Amino acid sequence: MTNTFYKAFSSEQYKLSKNKEIFGILLLPAVIILAFDVYYIYGLLTEGIPEEGTSNPWKLVLGKIVSQFFYILYPILVSLFVYACCDVEYRNNNYKILFTIPVSKSKIFFSKVLFILITVWFSMILTYIIFLLSGYFFSIVFPELGFQNYNFREVIFYVFLKFSIALSAIAMIQLALSLVFKSFIYPIGFGMFMLILSGFLNEKKFSDFLVYTGGSKLFGNLMFENISFERLDYCNMAAVFIFAAVSFYLFVRKKGG
């Protein structure tokens, strides 16, 4: 049974890794951090290095800019990536072929889900590492900025962890939508609408039940050094399993034709 699941996972990994969208979600966030580093270094060299201040540069220099990019970028990348993982089956009616192989639908489905979640979390880990290395680089090369004066590792870890959980929940919602709609317009459009809506409603109490609010909370968690798990985070954890179950139901009921 384990060997069969491993073969199913290996097959999904080979097939889905051919999608160019995977490189977007894996590399683009890290590239954005590096691009900001280059831009900021250029500004320091041309305009001069400011005197060492009392404000935390992890938040007000690196985190403030990066988190606002990630709030919009990451949910969109996840939505595109998840749809691409389903679209590969829609092409040339691959579902018909997929469901005729001697492997159960459940193994195929959980292989796909596992690959999606691993990719999302690996992307976040890579981004987290680049974020930390950027701060350490500035602390060594430009000590006047004061990065070395703040131990911000715990805050950064929990902020990225909570954001990873939110993205996992978003991935499962987008998976369910992508299994229902063949056209990318509907799942991607829904993701964009919820992203904008959550931005307007993130201060409301009921926004904790909107998975997409996890993105808009990223900036606040970083600025206010919020490392505690709240209702939103627990709702997002539950949403991962709930929408994975919904997606499983939709997947096993799919027809090959």
C-alpha positions as CSV (number, residue, x, y, z in Angstrom):
1,M,0.0,0.0,0.0
2,T,2.8,2.4,0.9
3,N,4.7,1.5,-2.2
4,T,1.6,2.1,-4.3
5,F,1.1,5.5,-2.7
6,Y,4.8,6.4,-3.3
7,K,4.5,5.5,-7.0
8,A,1.4,7.6,-7.2
9,F,3.1,10.5,-5.5
10,S,6.2,10.1,-7.7
11,S,4.0,10.2,-10.8
12,E,2.2,13.3,-9.6
13,Q,5.5,14.9,-8.7
14,Y,6.9,14.3,-12.2
15,K,3.8,15.4,-14.0
16,L,3.1,18.5,-11.9
17,S,6.7,19.6,-11.7
18,K,6.6,20.3,-15.4
19,N,4.2,23.2,-14.9
20,K,6.1,26.6,-15.2
21,E,3.8,28.0,-12.4
22,I,5.8,25.9,-9.9
23,F,8.9,28.1,-10.5
24,G,6.8,31.2,-9.9
25,I,5.6,30.2,-6.5
26,L,9.0,28.8,-5.5
27,L,11.3,31.5,-6.8
28,L,9.4,34.8,-7.3
29,P,8.9,35.7,-3.6
30,A,12.6,35.1,-3.0
31,V,13.6,37.1,-6.1
32,I,11.4,40.0,-4.8
33,I,13.3,40.1,-1.5
34,L,16.6,40.0,-3.4
35,A,15.4,42.8,-5.8
36,F,14.5,44.9,-2.8
37,D,17.9,44.3,-1.3
38,V,19.6,45.5,-4.5
39,Y,17.4,48.5,-4.7
40,Y,17.9,49.4,-1.0
41,I,21.7,48.9,-1.3
42,Y,21.7,51.2,-4.3
43,G,19.9,53.8,-2.3
44,L,22.4,53.5,0.5
45,L,25.4,53.9,-1.8
46,T,23.9,56.9,-3.7
47,E,22.1,58.8,-0.9
48,G,24.3,57.8,2.0
49,I,23.9,55.6,5.0
50,P,21.7,57.0,7.7
51,E,22.8,57.2,11.3
52,E,22.0,54.2,13.5
53,G,18.4,54.8,14.6
54,T,16.3,53.5,17.5
55,S,13.6,51.9,15.3
56,N,13.7,48.3,14.4
57,P,14.9,48.0,10.8
58,W,13.7,44.4,10.6
59,K,10.2,45.8,10.7
60,L,10.5,49.3,9.2
61,V,13.1,48.6,6.5
62,L,12.8,45.0,5.4
63,G,9.5,43.7,6.7
64,K,7.3,46.7,5.9
65,I,8.0,46.6,2.1
66,V,8.3,42.8,1.7
67,S,5.1,42.0,3.7
68,Q,3.0,44.3,1.6
69,F,4.3,42.6,-1.6
70,F,3.6,39.2,-0.1
71,Y,0.0,40.0,1.0
72,I,-1.0,40.4,-2.6
73,L,1.5,38.2,-4.4
74,Y,1.5,35.0,-2.5
75,P,-2.2,34.2,-2.6
76,I,-2.3,34.9,-6.3
77,L,0.7,32.6,-6.9
78,V,-0.9,29.9,-4.9
79,S,-4.1,30.2,-6.8
80,L,-2.3,30.0,-10.2
81,F,-0.2,27.1,-9.1
82,V,-3.1,25.0,-7.7
83,Y,-5.2,25.6,-10.9
84,A,-2.2,24.6,-13.0
85,C,-2.1,21.3,-11.0
86,C,-5.7,20.6,-12.0
87,D,-5.4,22.0,-15.5
88,V,-2.8,19.4,-16.4
89,E,-5.6,16.8,-16.0
90,Y,-8.1,18.8,-18.1
91,R,-5.8,18.9,-21.1
92,N,-6.5,16.2,-23.6
93,N,-9.0,14.8,-21.2
94,N,-6.3,13.3,-19.0
95,Y,-8.9,12.4,-16.3
96,K,-10.2,9.6,-18.6
97,I,-6.7,8.1,-18.7
98,L,-5.9,8.9,-15.1
99,F,-8.9,7.0,-13.8
100,T,-8.2,3.9,-15.8
101,I,-4.8,3.2,-14.3
102,P,-4.8,0.5,-11.5
103,V,-4.4,3.1,-8.7
104,S,-7.3,4.2,-6.5
105,K,-8.6,7.7,-6.8
106,S,-7.9,8.4,-3.2
107,K,-4.1,7.7,-3.6
108,I,-4.0,9.9,-6.7
109,F,-5.8,12.7,-4.9
110,F,-3.7,12.7,-1.7
111,S,-0.6,12.5,-3.8
112,K,-1.7,15.7,-5.6
113,V,-2.6,17.4,-2.3
114,L,0.7,16.4,-0.7
115,F,2.6,17.8,-3.6
116,I,0.7,21.1,-3.5
117,L,1.2,21.5,0.2
118,I,4.9,20.5,0.1
119,T,5.5,23.0,-2.7
120,V,3.7,25.8,-0.8
121,W,5.6,25.1,2.4
122,F,9.0,24.7,0.6
123,S,8.4,28.1,-1.0
124,M,7.7,29.7,2.3
125,I,10.8,28.1,3.9
126,L,12.9,29.4,1.0
127,T,11.4,32.9,1.4
128,Y,11.9,32.8,5.2
129,I,15.6,31.9,4.8
130,I,16.2,34.6,2.2
131,F,14.5,37.1,4.5
132,L,16.7,36.2,7.4
133,L,19.9,36.2,5.3
134,S,19.0,39.6,3.9
135,G,18.8,41.0,7.5
136,Y,22.0,39.3,8.5
137,F,23.7,40.7,5.3
138,F,22.7,44.3,6.2
139,S,23.8,43.8,9.8
140,I,27.3,42.9,8.6
141,V,27.8,45.2,5.6
142,F,25.8,48.2,6.9
143,P,25.9,48.0,10.7
144,E,24.8,51.6,10.9
145,L,21.3,50.4,10.1
146,G,21.0,48.5,13.4
147,F,19.8,45.1,12.2
148,Q,22.2,43.4,14.6
149,N,20.7,45.3,17.6
150,Y,17.4,43.3,17.4
151,N,16.8,39.6,17.9
152,F,13.8,39.3,15.7
153,R,14.1,35.7,14.8
154,E,11.2,34.4,16.9
155,V,8.8,37.0,15.6
156,I,9.8,36.3,12.0
157,F,9.4,32.6,12.5
158,Y,5.9,32.8,13.9
159,V,4.8,35.4,11.3
160,F,5.9,33.2,8.5
161,L,4.5,30.1,10.2
162,K,1.0,31.6,10.5
163,F,1.2,32.9,6.9
164,S,2.1,29.4,5.7
165,I,-1.0,28.0,7.4
166,A,-3.1,30.6,5.7
167,L,-1.6,29.8,2.3
168,S,-2.3,26.1,2.9
169,A,-5.9,26.8,3.6
170,I,-6.1,29.1,0.5
171,A,-4.5,26.2,-1.6
172,M,-7.2,23.8,-0.5
173,I,-10.0,26.3,-1.3
174,Q,-8.5,26.9,-4.7
175,L,-8.2,23.2,-5.2
176,A,-11.9,22.7,-4.7
177,L,-12.7,25.5,-7.0
178,S,-10.3,24.3,-9.7
179,L,-11.9,20.8,-9.5
180,V,-15.3,22.4,-10.2
181,F,-14.4,24.9,-12.9
182,K,-12.3,24.0,-16.0
183,S,-11.8,27.7,-16.8
184,F,-9.2,29.5,-14.8
185,I,-11.3,32.6,-14.7
186,Y,-13.6,31.4,-12.0
187,P,-11.1,30.1,-9.4
188,I,-8.6,32.9,-10.0
189,G,-11.4,35.5,-10.0
190,F,-12.8,34.2,-6.8
191,G,-9.3,34.3,-5.2
192,M,-8.8,37.9,-6.3
193,F,-12.2,38.9,-5.1
194,M,-11.7,37.3,-1.6
195,L,-8.3,38.9,-1.4
196,I,-9.7,42.4,-2.0
197,L,-12.7,41.7,0.3
198,S,-10.5,40.5,3.1
199,G,-8.4,43.7,2.8
200,F,-11.5,45.8,3.5
201,L,-12.9,43.5,6.2
202,N,-9.7,42.5,8.1
203,E,-10.6,44.7,11.1
204,K,-14.0,43.0,11.5
205,K,-14.4,40.3,14.1
206,F,-16.0,37.9,11.6
207,S,-13.0,38.3,9.2
208,D,-11.3,35.5,11.3
209,F,-13.5,33.1,9.4
210,L,-12.3,34.4,6.0
211,V,-9.2,32.3,5.1
212,Y,-7.9,35.0,2.8
213,T,-7.6,37.4,5.8
214,G,-4.4,35.6,6.7
215,G,-2.6,37.6,4.0
216,S,-3.7,41.0,5.2
217,K,-2.8,40.1,8.8
218,L,0.8,39.4,7.8
219,F,1.8,43.1,7.9
220,G,0.1,43.6,11.3
221,N,1.6,40.5,12.8
222,L,5.0,41.7,11.8
223,M,4.6,45.3,12.9
224,F,3.1,44.5,16.3
225,E,5.3,41.5,16.8
226,N,2.3,39.2,17.3
227,I,3.5,35.7,17.8
228,S,0.4,34.2,19.5
229,F,-2.0,32.0,17.6
230,E,-5.4,33.5,17.4
231,R,-8.9,32.5,16.2
232,L,-8.0,33.2,12.6
233,D,-5.0,30.8,12.7
234,Y,-7.1,28.0,14.2
235,C,-9.8,28.6,11.7
236,N,-7.2,28.4,8.9
237,M,-6.0,25.1,10.3
238,A,-9.5,23.8,10.3
239,A,-10.0,25.1,6.8
240,V,-7.1,23.1,5.5
241,F,-8.8,19.8,6.5
242,I,-12.4,20.9,5.7
243,F,-11.6,22.0,2.1
244,A,-9.3,19.1,1.6
245,A,-12.3,16.9,2.4
246,V,-14.5,18.9,0.0
247,S,-11.9,18.6,-2.7
248,F,-11.6,14.8,-2.1
249,Y,-15.3,14.5,-2.5
250,L,-15.3,16.4,-5.7
251,F,-12.3,14.5,-7.0
252,V,-13.6,11.0,-6.4
253,R,-16.9,11.9,-8.0
254,K,-15.3,13.2,-11.2
255,K,-15.9,11.2,-14.3
256,G,-13.2,10.3,-16.8
257,G,-15.2,11.7,-19.7
